[in-house]
Amino acid sequence: MKKRKFGLVMSLLLAAGTMLAGCGGDEKGGESDKKSDLKVGMVTDAGTIDDKSFNQGTWEGILKAEDEFGVSTKYLKPAGTTEAEYLKEMGNLYDAEYKFIVTPGFKFETAVFQAQDKYKDAKFVILDGNPHNGDYNPVVKENTVAVFFAEHESGFLAGVAAALELKEGEAGFIGGMEIPAVQKFNWGFQQGLKYANENLGTNVTIKAENVIYQGSFDNAAAGGQIAAQYYDRGVDVIFTAAGGVGVGAINEAKNRAKAGEKVWIVGVDVDQFEDGKYEGDKSVILTSAMKKLDQVAFDMVQAELDGKFPGGKTLTFDAKNDGIGLPEKNPNLSDDTTSKVKEVYEKIKSEEVKVSAEQGDLFK
């Protein structure tokens, strides 16, 4: 038998100097003959389980844990996105003995704050958020772990890749809600374009009028409309950090590509290449600024099974622990672009290149 892969969570905890020494256990490919008593539940955020973004990426990691470890899995979609609606579904999972609950998104912050005291024998994972009582003062109890990602680094790499591949042209950005995670994607992307222009001989610019936060994560029609406006203004590539809104932008790009226009989308959170396909293997997805949501969700389940759940901790996944990045395969990027992006990635890891998590002066 081969050893289980040493996950992102385990690597991060070791790097932080905790007591973890290894994972142990066996790994089997395909259908697992293991059966675990652990029941892993997830409550979806705005959007659906197949939103091609945050919900789906998280759920795929949970399904991988089901396949490899034999855990039981279940997700529930709340009627809305209020604290009460989230708490109701978390309670429904708990009552059904699903006591390891994953919550994807900052909207769960106050609900998880309440739940970690109400269900003390349950475990909670909140992605992109810290539990708090409405005052934004984080309270991460021993049965909870809060997870964040360096979106600005992922966006930076996507900006460098887009600039290198296009060499010259115009870029745009469509965000969902104007929240820190989405903002950091935007700011990193713009810094990546600027870095490539100043250091790698490119000339891809972005104008303030081509940066819009739509205000939701599920209005696909609005995403398509904004993308159409951008393309009509001469934008060549759009970075979408907007969930379902981004799906609308992808569809607009696909329709234009079918009509012979050369337009591109940079995907977000997960590898969206398949979602951008419009003729055979052709896709409008140039690359995707990824957060390793699936791997982190999987690793959290593995940590629980190994008795090493990092309760009470706030973890950040970035370039240093390979928690963010571009897809391993980027069919629309040349070998030269891919090679140069890897060089930049290593420079971020070594801190030779530092990406700011704040806006700064970007429109130049």
RAQUI-V422441 format. One record per residue. RES is the residue in one small letter. PHI is phi in degrees with one decimal (* if undefined). PSI is psi as a letter, one per 30 degrees, with the letter a starting at -180 (NA if undefined). Layout:
res->[RES/RES]
phi->[PHI/PHI]
psi->[PSI/PSI]
This chain:
res->[m/k/k/r/k/f/g/l/v/m/s/l/l/l/a/a/g/t/m/l/a/g/c/g/g/d/e/k/g/g/e/s/d/k/k/s/d/l/k/v/g/m/v/t/d/a/g/t/i/d/d/k/s/f/n/q/g/t/w/e/g/i/l/k/a/e/d/e/f/g/v/s/t/k/y/l/k/p/a/g/t/t/e/a/e/y/l/k/e/m/g/n/l/y/d/a/e/y/k/f/i/v/t/p/g/f/k/f/e/t/a/v/f/q/a/q/d/k/y/k/d/a/k/f/v/i/l/d/g/n/p/h/n/g/d/y/n/p/v/v/k/e/n/t/v/a/v/f/f/a/e/h/e/s/g/f/l/a/g/v/a/a/a/l/e/l/k/e/g/e/a/g/f/i/g/g/m/e/i/p/a/v/q/k/f/n/w/g/f/q/q/g/l/k/y/a/n/e/n/l/g/t/n/v/t/i/k/a/e/n/v/i/y/q/g/s/f/d/n/a/a/a/g/g/q/i/a/a/q/y/y/d/r/g/v/d/v/i/f/t/a/a/g/g/v/g/v/g/a/i/n/e/a/k/n/r/a/k/a/g/e/k/v/w/i/v/g/v/d/v/d/q/f/e/d/g/k/y/e/g/d/k/s/v/i/l/t/s/a/m/k/k/l/d/q/v/a/f/d/m/v/q/a/e/l/d/g/k/f/p/g/g/k/t/l/t/f/d/a/k/n/d/g/i/g/l/p/e/k/n/p/n/l/s/d/d/t/t/s/k/v/k/e/v/y/e/k/i/k/s/e/e/v/k/v/s/a/e/q/g/d/l/f/k]
phi->[*/-97.3/-67.8/-61.5/-65.6/-82.2/-77.5/-59.2/-62.3/-64.3/-61.9/-66.5/-65.7/-64.8/-63.1/-81.9/85.0/-84.0/-83.2/-64.7/-116.2/167.4/-100.6/69.9/84.2/-112.6/-125.6/-122.0/-82.4/68.0/-67.0/-84.9/-94.0/-86.3/-137.6/-106.3/-78.6/-68.3/-113.0/-108.3/-114.5/-140.5/-106.7/-76.0/-88.1/-52.4/100.8/-108.5/-69.2/-110.9/-77.3/62.3/-148.5/-66.2/-59.5/-64.0/-60.5/-65.9/-64.2/-62.4/-66.3/-67.2/-64.8/-63.7/-65.5/-60.8/-67.2/-86.3/-113.7/76.0/-74.2/-85.2/-133.5/-161.8/-124.5/-126.9/-106.1/-69.8/-68.0/-151.0/-125.3/-91.3/-56.3/-62.8/-68.8/-64.8/-61.7/-59.4/-73.3/-64.7/-65.8/-63.9/-63.6/-59.4/-64.0/-91.4/73.5/-88.1/-104.3/-118.9/-118.1/-106.1/-126.6/-93.9/134.6/-65.1/-64.8/-85.5/-56.3/-73.9/-66.3/-66.6/-56.0/-69.9/-68.2/-66.7/-92.5/-69.5/-120.1/-69.3/-95.2/-101.2/-117.4/-127.6/-120.5/-114.6/-98.6/64.6/-165.6/-119.2/-61.1/-156.1/-97.7/91.8/-105.4/64.5/-93.2/-62.0/-133.8/-103.9/-75.8/-66.8/-100.4/-135.4/-130.1/-105.2/-123.2/-126.0/-129.3/-87.0/-58.6/-63.7/-71.7/-64.8/-62.7/-60.3/-61.8/-65.6/-64.7/-61.8/-62.8/-62.9/-64.3/-63.5/-75.7/-80.6/71.1/-150.7/143.8/-120.0/-117.9/-140.4/-137.5/-120.3/-104.8/-82.7/-78.9/-83.7/-116.9/-52.2/-61.0/-72.6/-59.8/-65.9/-58.0/-60.8/-63.7/-64.6/-58.6/-65.1/-64.1/-64.2/-60.3/-63.3/-62.5/-64.2/-64.3/-86.4/-122.9/-123.9/76.5/-101.1/-147.1/-112.0/-113.0/-137.0/-102.6/-57.9/-68.4/-105.2/-128.9/-134.9/-102.0/-71.3/108.2/-148.4/-120.6/-135.3/-94.9/-63.2/-60.9/-64.4/-60.2/-64.6/-65.3/-64.7/-60.7/-60.8/-61.7/-60.6/-61.9/-64.9/-87.4/98.6/-69.8/-97.1/-139.9/-119.8/-92.0/-110.9/-117.8/-151.4/56.9/-63.4/-60.8/-65.6/-60.9/-62.5/-65.7/-61.4/-63.7/-62.7/-63.6/-62.6/-61.8/-71.0/-64.1/-60.8/-86.0/101.6/-77.4/-101.1/-128.9/-133.0/-127.4/-101.4/-78.1/-144.2/71.0/-127.4/-72.5/-99.6/-54.4/-62.3/-69.8/-94.0/-71.2/-136.5/-144.8/59.3/-94.2/-73.7/-140.9/-85.2/-83.4/-69.7/-166.9/-137.7/-85.8/-99.1/-111.6/-79.0/-59.6/-64.2/-67.5/-66.0/-60.2/-60.7/-63.1/-64.9/-64.1/-61.1/-61.0/-63.6/-64.6/-86.2/73.1/-128.3/-60.2/-81.1/-60.0/84.0/-104.8/-114.0/-109.0/-122.2/-107.7/-142.9/-64.5/-61.6/-109.3/56.8/-87.3/-136.9/149.3/-97.8/-59.3/-62.9/-114.3/-128.4/-57.4/-92.8/-104.2/-70.8/-60.8/-65.2/-61.6/-58.9/-64.7/-68.7/-65.1/-61.8/-63.0/-66.0/-58.1/-65.9/-69.8/-67.2/-57.7/-84.0/70.4/-65.8/-112.6/-114.0/-102.4/-80.0/-90.5/-117.6/-67.3/68.4/-100.3/-104.9/-86.2/-140.5]
psi->[k/l/l/k/k/j/l/e/e/e/e/e/e/e/f/f/g/a/f/k/f/l/e/a/l/l/k/k/l/b/k/k/g/l/j/k/f/k/j/k/l/k/k/l/a/k/a/l/f/h/g/g/b/e/e/e/e/e/e/e/e/e/e/e/e/e/e/e/f/g/l/k/l/k/l/k/j/l/f/a/h/l/e/e/e/e/e/e/e/e/e/e/e/e/f/g/g/j/g/j/k/k/j/j/l/f/f/f/e/e/e/e/e/e/e/f/e/e/i/f/g/l/k/k/k/k/k/h/l/k/k/l/h/f/g/g/j/k/j/j/l/f/g/k/k/k/k/l/l/i/e/e/e/e/e/e/e/e/e/e/e/e/e/e/e/e/e/l/a/k/l/l/k/j/l/c/k/i/l/e/e/e/e/e/e/e/e/e/e/e/e/e/e/e/e/e/e/f/f/g/g/l/i/j/l/k/l/e/f/g/j/k/j/e/f/l/g/g/i/e/e/e/e/e/e/e/e/e/e/e/e/f/g/g/k/e/k/k/k/j/i/g/b/f/e/e/e/e/e/e/e/e/e/e/e/e/e/e/g/f/k/j/l/l/k/j/l/l/e/l/j/g/e/e/f/g/k/f/j/b/g/k/k/f/j/e/a/k/j/k/k/i/e/e/e/e/e/e/e/e/e/e/e/e/e/g/g/h/k/h/k/f/l/j/k/k/k/a/e/e/g/h/f/l/a/l/l/e/k/i/f/g/k/l/e/e/e/e/e/e/e/e/e/e/e/e/e/e/e/f/g/e/k/k/k/k/g/l/e/a/j/f/i/NA]
